[in-house]
């Protein structure tokens, strides 16, 4: 049996990999497994701005309705809005139709349960088993038991009110530049920041269905850097297509990525006594500068595999309140159950306002360690054999011994390509580049 769900839902080229037929089946079968035993269940459904959203939403909603589930349709909203609207509307789950930062030809379907968390592996496996084996659920409601589609009035207002309740300051006197990525934050981001008193300069907030993520948003940070410098803004906020991640920049146009945000907000929460278990959760790709900054200030850092689902799992299992990735997926678990770019933005701005410090000063708590990434092309069947090769392991040990705790080696086999990724961190960029190239060459020789 193949694999339908990735680390972040079902994703593929719309109308080819992710067809209307598949969307219908995902709605019907996925909705059934999420709401089994519920009386007149209801699920929130929303999407980002890409053109294929209408097609997939229609099919998905039809599938949900055919299983007797009412669709609470909220239109174009950020992914994290789905998570909080499930609670506000007392729904039994939700679905976001989005491919996040991917190009417009892609789309995706992401489920949330009644607690606003992503699906467990067990439920995903059950859905996949039914779809791959062309099975159908034993539920064919008729008459008044068929589900219907209910349009929710002003869902963006409900989401913005939720966000406002997470802070106790206003942003009067702050100038903020915003790149909406022609995506799902195009309405909520400028409206919320204006209402909170900031002077707002906006770009890429005119979605037309095909310009989402095109030379804009969090994967094109040069845009927000330029707008900050042009407007003299105090901070820049750049969102991806579904606004679940944020890349910021300071008043000088310097990038403030997810690691910086974890350092700034983690230390601020600690000072306020709000950092649960005195711990921040990152991933193995978190810059070593984050380790050092937190350790010097008495805060623990726990690292997981790459992927916000693993960060969230660690947070839930151990009662941590802050975690995230370098890419800008930041989870404030006291407020929302998923990465939330707009929530992250206003939390970061709150630190600026409360401390009365420039963002560049706040970000300076963390010194970014140079990182070099080199791909080693190998035999796909030997992807994990580097662990068994004595010469490779000896070389890694020699490099780490040389760093004496001020650098590290990270080896990551690619999940989809015949590659092993060699990442080395250290003080000296030229030195680590040489080490990375040497190690990658050795891995290629040994794993051909």
N, C-alpha and C positions, 0 to 999 in steps of 0.2 A: 504494500500500500504506500502511496506517495505521501507527501506532506503538504497540507493546505495552509495551515497557520504558521506564520513566522514568529519572530520575537515581538511583533507589534501588529497582530491581526493578519487578515488575508490581503495580499497586495499583488498587483500585476497591471499589465496594460489593459485599460478599460475597453470592453467590447471584444477582447481577444482572450487574455488570461482570465480577466474578471468580467464575465459576460452577465447580461441581464438574467439569464437562466440560472447561473450560479448564485447571483444575488438573491433571487427568489428562494432558492433552496436554503441558502444561509439564513434568510429571514424566517422561513417556515420551520426548519429543523433547529437552528440555533435558538430562536425564540421559544420553541417548545421546551428544550432542555433547560433554559434559563427560568422558565415560569411554571414548570410542572407543578400541579396541585394548587395553583392560584385561582381564585374566583375572579373572573373578568380581569385578566392581567393587562397591564399597560406598559409600554416601553417608549422612551424618548428617542427620537430619531433626528439627526442633524447632519450637515455636510459642510465642506469648505466651498470655495468659489469655482472649482474647475468644472468645465462644461459637461463632463460625463456624470456629474452628481445627480442631475435630474433623472437620467435614465436609470441609474442604479438605485436611487431612492424610491422611484416608482415600483421597481421590481421587488426590492427588499421589503417595502411596506406592504405590498400585495402578499408576500410570503408570510409576514407577521399576521396580517389580517386573516389569511386562510387558516392559521392555527388558532384563531379566536382571540388574538391579541390586539388591543387598541393601540394605535400609533399616536403618540403625542409629538406632532411635527413642529420642530422649532426652526427650520430653515437653515440659513448660513450662520453658524456660530463656531467659536473655537472648540477644539476637542475638550479642553478642561471644563467648558461650560456644560457639556453633556454630563460630566461627572457630578457637578454640583446641582444641575437641574433634576437629576434622578431623585435627589434628596428633597429638593424644594417642592417638586410635583408629586412626591411620594409614589414614584414609579417602581416597577419591578425589574428594571434594567434599562439599558440604553444602547444605541448604536451610533457611531460616528462614521461617515463616509468621507474618507480623506486618504491621500497618499503623502501627507505631511510635506517634507521638503523636496519630494521627487518631482520630475517634470510633468507637464500637464497631461501627457498621454497616459500616465499611470493614475490609478485610483486604488482605494483600499476600503475594507470594512473591518471596523474594530468594535468589539462588544464590551459592555460593562455590565456587571451584575447589580443586584439591588442595593449593594453596599458601595457601589461606584468603583469597584475594583475590576481589573481586567480578568478574563476567564482563567480558571485553573487548567492545567494540562489535561486533567481528567475529562472536563467538559469539552475542551477542544478536540480531544481524541474521539469522544463519542460522536461529535458532529462530523468529523472527518470520516469515521467508519460508515455512517449513514450515507454520506454523499458519494464516497468512492465506491461503495457497494450498491449504489442506486436504490437505497432503501427509502421508505417513506414512514413518517410518524403515523401512529394509529389515532389520528384525531382529525375528523372532518366535520367541524361545526356547521350548522345550518341555521336558517332563520335569524332570530335575534342574537344568536351566539357567535355569528361571524364578527370578526373585528372591524373597527372603523378607524378612519383617519381624522384626528382632531387637531386643528391648527391652534397652537398656543400663542396667546397675545403677548407681544413684546418680551420675548425670552431674553433678549440682550439686556433689557432693564433689570430683570431678575438677577442675571449674572453680575452686572455691575454693582447692584446693591450688595450682593454677597461679597464682592471684592472690597467694597468700601468698608465693610464691617471688620476687615482683617487689619486695618491700620487705625491709629488714633491721632494722626497729624494731617494737615493739608499741605499742598505744594505751592502755596503762594510765594512768589519770589524766585521760583525755579523755572528755568527754560529747558524744555525737553524736545529733542528731535526724535521722530518716530518713522521707521520704515515698516509699513504694514505688509510688504511682500505681495501686494495685490491678493491677499488671502483672507482668511476667516476673521482676522482682527481689524479689518478695514473700518468697521463701524465702532466696535467697542473700545479700541485703544484710544483714538483721539477724543471720543466723547467722555470717557471716564477721566482721562487726564485733565481735560478742560474743566470738568465738574469739580475736580479736586483742587483747582486753583492754579494749575501750571500754565505757563505760556507754551503752546504746543506748535511745533513746526512738523508738518506731515508730508511724507512722500510715498508713492506707490500704494495709494489707497483708492484706486479706480479700477476694480476688477472687471474684466469683460469675459471671463470664462476660459480664456486661453493664455492670459499673461501672468498667472500665478507662478511665483518663484523665478520669473524670467529676469535675469540680471538684477535681482533685488532680494531683499529679505536676509535672513540670518546666514545663508550660504554665500552671500555676496556682501560682506561687511564693509567693503570699500564705499558703498553707497551711504551708509549711516555715518561713516567717518567724514565723508565729504559734507554731508548736511550739517553735522555738528560744527565743523570749522567755518562753514558759510554763514551760519546763523548765530554763532557764539553761544550755543546751548551749553548747559551745565552737564548734560548727560544725553546719550543717545541710546535708543531702544530699537532693536531690529528683530522682527518675528519671522518664523517660517510659515509655510502655507496654512497650517492648522493651529498655529499659535500655542503649541505646547512647549516650545523652547524659545529661549531668548539669548541673543548675543548683544552685549552692551558696549558702549565706549565712553571714555571719560571726556572731560572738557577740552583736552588736547588732541582728541581723535585717536587715542590709544585703545586697543581692544581690551575689553573686560569680559573674559569668557566664563564658562561655568565654574571652573576651578576658582577664579577670583571671587565670583559671587558666593561660593561656599565658604571661602575664607572670610569675606567681609560680613556676611550675614551670620555665619557660625559664631564668630567672635562677638558680634553685637548681641546675639541671642544669649550667649554665655553671660555677658555683663548684666543682662536683664533677668537672669535666672530662668530663662525659657528654653535652654538647649537640653533636651532630655538626655539623661545619662552621659552628659558632657561629651557627646560623640557626634561626629559628622560621618556620613557614608558617601564614599566615592567609588571609583572603579579602578581596575588595574591600569587604565590609561590616564588616570589623574596625574598631573604633573607633580614631580617630587617636591617642587616648591610649595605645594599645598601641604604635604606631609610636614615639612620643616616649619612653615608658618603656624600651623595648628599646634604642633608639638611645643614650640617656643612659648606659646600662650596657654599651655596646659589643657589642650583639647585633643581628644583621641580621634584618629581617622581609621575607619574600617573600609576595606576595599572588596568589591565584588567583581564578578565577570562583567564585561561590557554589555550594557543594555539596561534601560530604566526599570524593566520588570524585575531584574535581579537586585537593583538598588532598593526598590520598593519592598521586595520580599525580605531583605535584610532588616529594613526599617520596621516592618510589621512584626517580625519575629522577635526583635530585641527592644522594642519600644523606643526607637529613635525618631526625632522630629524633623531632621534636615538631611537631605541627601541629593545626589545628582551626578551629572556627567559634565565633562569638559565641553561637550557640544552644546550645552545650554539647557538640557532637560533638568530642571530643578524641582524637587518635591518638598513642599512645606506641608508635612503630613498633619499638622494641627489644623490645617485649613482645607486642603484638597487632597484627593487620593491619586493624583497623577501629575506629571509635569505640567506647569501652567506658566506660560511666558508672561502674561499680563500680571498675574499675581507676583511673579518674581520681580518684574519691573517696578511695581509699586512698593514692594518690600525693600528693594535696593534704594529707591528714592527716599523711602522713610528713614533709612540709615543716614543718608546724606543730610536730610532735614534735621533729624534729631541730634546728630553729632556736630552739625554746622561745619563739616569738613568737605573739601572738594573730593570728588570721586577718585581723582588721581592719587590723593593722599591716602584715602582708604585702601585703594588697590595696592599701594606700595608695601603693605604688610606682607605681601607674598612676592618673592623674587622668582620669576619663571626660570626654571632650569632648561637649558637647551635640550631639544629632543631631535634625534635623527631616526628616520624610518627607512629601511631598505628591504625590498622584497627579494626573497630567494626562490627561484623557480625550481621545483623539484618533481619527482615522481609522485603523483597524487596518492598512490597506495602507501607511500612512505611518509605521509604528512606528519605523523606523530612519532616517527622513529628517532627524531633528534634526542629524545629523552633516553634512548638506549645506546646512543653512540658515545663512546668514551672520549674520542677526540673533541667532539662538539661540547660535551659537558665540561671537559677540562679547560677549553678555551673560555667558556662562559665564566667558570670559576676564577680563572686568571684575571679576566677583565674586572669582575666585581671586587676581587681582592685589591686590585690597583686603585679602585675608587674609594676604598676604605669608608664605606657608608655615605659617600657624597655623590653617588651615581648608581645606576642599576641597569640590568639587561632584562628585557621582556621579549619572549618568543611567543608568537601567536599564529598557529596554523589558520589559513583562510578557510571559511566555511563553504565557499563556493568555487574556489579556483585552486590550481595546483601550485600553491604558494605557501611559504612560511614567512611571516613578517617579523623582521628583526628591528626592535626599537631599543635604542640606548639613550640614556639620559646622563648628563654630567655637567660639570662647570665649563668645560672647554669644548666649543662646538667643533673645531677642526679635529680635535683628538677623538671625540666620540664618532665623528664621521668615518675616520680611518678604521676604528674598531668595528663599527657596524658593517662596513664594506668587507672587512676581513672575515668577520663571522658569517655573513651572508654567503660569501664565496666558499667558505669551508662547508657550510650546510648544503650548498648546491653540489659540491664534489661528493659528499658522503651520501646524499639522498637522491641520486640520479635514478 
